[in-house]
Amino acid sequence: MNVRALANHYAAQLSICCSLSPINCTLARAIHAHMITSGFRPWGHILNRLIDIYCKSSKIGYARQLFDAIPKPDIVARTTFIATYSSMGNLKLAEEIFNETPLVMRDTVSYNAMITAYSHHDDGHAAIELFREMKQEGFSCDNFTFSSVLSALAIIADDEKQCQQLHCEVIKLGLGTVTSVLNALICAYVHCASAPQVSSSLLMSAARKLFDEVPQRDETSWTIMITGYVRNNDLSAARGLLDGMTENIEVAWNAMISGYVHHGYYEAAFDMFRKMHSRGILKDAYTYTSLISASSNAGLFRYGKQLHAYILRTEVQPSKDFLLSVNNALVTLYSTFGKLVEARVIFDKMPLKDIVSWNSILSGYVNVGCIEEAKTIFSDMLEKNLLTWTVMISGLAQHGFGEEGLKLFNQMKLEGLEPCDYAYAGAVKSCAVLGSLENGRQLHSQIIQLGHHSSLSVGNVLITMYARCGVVESAYSMFQTTPYVDSVTWNAMIAALAQHGHGVQAVQLYEEMLKEDILPDRITFLTVLSACSHAGLVKEGRYYFGTMDGYGITPGEDHYARMVDLLCRAGMFSEAKSLIESMPFKPGAPIWEAILAGCRIHGNIDLGIEAAERLFELMPQHDGTYILLSNMYATLGQWEDVAKVRKLMRERGVKKEPGCSWIEVENKVHVFLVDDTVHPEVQAVYKYLEKLVFEMRKLGYIPDTKFVLHDMESEYKEHALSTHSEKLAVVYGIMKLPNGSSIRVFKNLRICGDCHNAFKFISKVVEREIVVRDGKRFHHFRHGECSCGDYW
């Protein structure tokens, strides 16, 4: 067989490999091996065919070896590699091949391949620049050129002149009847219509005119136009176009459903799905994921579950890609509604999982507070992205694990990930949980340096952080300087003022919020009612509670609990009872807790006992009920009843949460317990406290022994008061912090009455501000007075 005949033989065999679907790479390698063993030196077109087969079979190494062995690879081989590297996501190598191609060797196809590569990698500017170079060098443009360059323009278009210039080029070259080019041009117009500085209606009109002129509309034409209307918030035009379609194009229907879901028209989306079913239009993964997402977002769990059942019944042999996207949506659905058992079953049975799958199940556990399970999932994840870290950091902070949240945030940075604004928000929230002001300030500086200070989520959490760290002035400064505010921002500031005892200012801020036409939500009313409760603003509280219906908000048990707390704190038990009787539901634990707290303040023992009994039924293991009842008996000197309550706790295995206080000094948190003997400097603290008490007595301080909740001699009671954790922490701060600086102490339980009185005297003796955050609120002691006005 002569060389030409042998070459034709090998070429024919390779053509057979290419005609198979998928391409038979094994057969091609065998043919290639036969060439080598027979001593045949492949001609250029055979080498190109082999390179093409290897590239399409993902055997890039074989293809590159062949390419590198060719002294002067032709334009066909080069173009093959440009397209291959582009499809692999390696734009840099595609550029290298193109740039190494001599200008005399380039042709329209190679330019098209490189423009397409830029377009597929969202580098619209590079694609447009290469198109200009192509024209300047005198290369002819075809329909593929314009399809690619218009796709690139759609990525960056923000000026209608850009679309019009290329539109003119298309007409001049006689491509105004080519469907693929017109589709790309329509796509550029509708994308440009989304730019803020253009008139979307004019550009959408131009796009519609083009659409109407397309001689042979295909599936892409209809989908681009409908999606364009949806993208530019003209759902009625999109629906009108869809209803005028003669063919049932499922992609267009999916675009319409997606538009309805995106804009919150969930019922319309489900109505579209029902019409698809009645017309026999095929549903795909995109259809189902949109509707499952709608079920999650709209709180329509029953709809989502029905969709799940429908999918199980109708999709007999779903592909792995179908299962992946749909199961991801289902995991999110069940997790959103707290159905973690069902979500985990779906997750565990998934034949294929990606980062979305893992993030979905992680978010589910985090959202319901199953932090230990979330930690396990997080550690099991082989791949983590920024969302993974952010979800975990925010979840730890949200559920009180502030220290772990900060550690994880720092670990994320050490691993080379640049935190986004949401990750910073989670870290700042961790500082709020810990009361770590210095860490919070450092993070605030980083946020400003990185330009995240304009983020709404960051601004809101910074307000909360400064408020919870005791610096309400900085919280208010953040509120005033935050560039974008929403109802959450206002709620955070109102809550901050309320928590710090500034009830009147909180109410005034709420009135300002209404003047700014910001509608209050249920959280707003909770914060306002709390402000009224802390400040004893009964009249205002009644009024605001009565206005809730006017904003379409039905008071929940938490709102009633705030009102009952307000009334009981003011000693208005009859009105509180009447309010409870008017509730559309039976009183739960929050209501009875509010009553019991009020009874402790005013010594209403009979009603207090009734409230405690209800709470014992509802929450038999909650230590707070036993403690409040015991304290009430102790205040009245009924020590036998105190003993009974404590015996009941022991019998039921209820343990009292130990009181502790902590203070941050030189970036280190120092913790003190009652009657502390553990802290290395506690003896020095006791000695300094003795000196302070001596000075305090000169000003009229007398230890209030009624706050000692044990039956003992008076002298021992005074000693017991001096060992309270909050006193030790405050004194340590006075000893260690610079003169003139504020003392900020945090306590896990309610502040003791004697400590509250003592701090007023201490603030006068040492002439410093003392800020104490207990389990309920902040107390600012200055010049012998407290911000709460002794109403707490």
Number of C-alpha atoms within 10 A of each C-alpha: 7 6 12 10 10 14 19 12 13 20 20 13 14 23 17 14 21 19 10 10 7 10 18 17 21 12 14 22 16 11 17 18 12 13 16 12 8 8 9 14 12 18 12 14 14 19 20 22 20 28 25 21 23 23 21 17 15 14 14 19 11 14 22 15 11 17 20 10 9 13 7 8 16 16 18 20 22 22 23 21 24 26 19 22 20 23 14 12 13 14 19 11 16 25 17 11 17 20 11 9 17 9 10 6 11 18 16 15 18 20 22 25 23 27 28 25 27 24 24 19 15 17 17 24 17 16 27 20 12 18 22 11 13 20 11 9 10 9 15 12 19 16 19 17 22 24 22 27 28 29 28 27 28 24 18 18 23 20 17 19 10 17 21 15 10 17 21 12 14 21 11 10 12 12 17 21 14 15 21 22 25 27 26 22 28 29 26 31 33 29 25 27 28 20 16 10 11 14 14 21 15 13 22 23 14 17 25 19 12 18 21 12 14 19 13 12 15 14 13 17 21 22 22 24 26 27 25 28 26 24 19 18 17 16 19 11 15 24 17 11 15 21 11 8 11 7 11 16 17 18 21 23 27 25 24 25 27 24 27 23 23 18 11 14 15 22 14 15 24 19 12 17 20 12 13 18 12 9 10 10 15 13 17 15 19 18 22 24 20 23 24 29 22 27 24 21 16 15 14 16 18 10 17 22 16 12 18 16 11 11 16 12 9 9 13 8 9 14 10 13 12 16 18 21 19 23 25 25 24 28 27 26 28 22 25 23 16 15 16 20 11 14 24 17 11 16 21 10 10 15 10 14 17 11 15 19 20 22 23 23 25 26 21 25 25 24 20 17 16 15 18 11 12 23 15 11 15 20 10 11 13 8 11 15 12 14 17 20 22 24 21 26 29 26 27 27 24 18 17 16 17 26 17 16 28 24 13 18 23 14 13 19 11 10 8 8 14 11 20 14 21 21 23 25 29 28 32 32 30 32 28 26 22 25 26 25 22 16 18 22 16 11 18 20 13 14 21 11 10 12 11 19 21 15 17 20 20 24 26 26 24 30 28 28 30 26 26 26 26 30 19 22 14 16 25 20 12 20 20 11 12 19 12 13 17 13 15 17 22 22 25 24 25 28 26 30 25 26 26 27 27 20 26 18 14 28 23 12 18 22 11 13 18 11 10 9 8 14 12 19 15 17 16 19 23 23 25 27 32 27 30 28 27 22 26 19 19 17 9 17 22 15 11 15 18 11 12 17 11 8 11 11 13 11 18 13 18 15 22 22 26 25 26 28 29 28 26 25 25 18 17 15 19 11 13 22 14 11 14 19 12 10 13 10 10 10 15 15 18 18 23 25 22 22 27 27 20 24 24 21 15 14 17 16 16 10 17 23 16 14 22 23 17 18 23 16 10 13 15 16 16 16 16 18 23 24 18 18 25 22 22 26 22 21 20 11 15 14 17 12 15 23 16 12 19 19 13 13 19 12 9 11 12 17 14 14 12 9 16 18 25 25 26 21 16 9 11 10 12 15 20 24 20 18 16 17 12 11 12 9 10 18 13 12 20 19 11 16 20 12 10 17 19 11 16 20 13 11 13 9 17 14 19 15 20 18 18 21 19 18 16 10 9 12 9 13 19 16 14 18 21 22 18 22 24 32 27 26 28 24 21 25 23 20 13 11 14 10 11 11 12 20 26 25 28 27 22 16 17 13 25 17 16 20 20 18 19 22 28 21 26 29 22 17 17 15 15 19 22 25 25 28 25 18 12 15 19 28 27 23 25 20 17 17 18 22 16 19 11 12 13 18
